[in-house]
Amino acid sequence: MFGFGMPQLAIILLIVLVLFGANRLPEIGGAFGKSLRNFKNASEGRDIEIKPEEN
């Protein structure tokens, strides 16, 4: 995958953890998954979800 090995991925994960904090990681992961799902649906010609998340 793009020439990244386990040490490089661990360093990237550590940097993300320091920048965003442990409390925000699930939120970031959920947003990333939702973005991938919307991209997949749009590429297949299906409707995508655009409504913002309510707090």
C-alpha positions as CSV (number, residue, x, y, z in Angstrom):
1,M,0.0,0.0,0.0
2,F,1.9,3.0,-1.3
3,G,5.2,1.5,-0.1
4,F,4.3,2.0,3.6
5,G,5.4,-0.6,6.1
6,M,4.2,-1.2,9.6
7,P,6.8,1.2,11.2
8,Q,5.7,4.1,8.9
9,L,2.0,3.4,9.6
10,A,2.7,3.3,13.3
11,I,4.5,6.7,13.1
12,I,1.6,8.2,11.2
13,L,-0.9,6.9,13.7
14,L,1.2,8.3,16.6
15,I,1.3,11.7,14.9
16,V,-2.5,11.7,14.3
17,L,-3.0,10.7,18.0
18,V,-0.8,13.6,19.2
19,L,-2.5,16.1,16.9
20,F,-6.1,15.2,17.5
21,G,-6.1,13.4,20.9
22,A,-7.5,10.0,21.8
23,N,-11.0,11.4,22.4
24,R,-11.5,12.6,18.8
25,L,-10.2,9.5,17.0
26,P,-13.5,7.6,16.9
27,E,-15.2,10.8,15.6
28,I,-12.5,11.1,12.9
29,G,-12.8,7.5,12.0
30,G,-16.6,7.7,11.7
31,A,-16.3,10.7,9.4
32,F,-13.7,9.0,7.3
33,G,-15.9,5.9,6.9
34,K,-18.9,8.0,6.0
35,S,-16.9,9.8,3.4
36,L,-15.7,6.5,1.8
37,R,-19.3,5.2,1.8
38,N,-20.6,8.4,0.1
39,F,-17.8,8.2,-2.4
40,K,-18.6,4.6,-3.2
41,N,-22.3,5.4,-3.6
42,A,-21.7,8.4,-5.8
43,S,-19.4,6.4,-8.1
44,E,-22.1,3.8,-8.5
45,G,-24.7,6.4,-9.3
46,R,-26.7,6.1,-6.1
47,D,-27.8,8.9,-3.8
48,I,-25.5,10.2,-1.2
49,E,-26.1,11.5,2.3
50,I,-25.4,15.3,2.6
51,K,-27.2,16.3,5.8
52,P,-24.9,17.7,8.6
53,E,-24.6,15.8,11.9
54,E,-26.6,17.3,14.8
55,N,-24.9,17.7,18.2
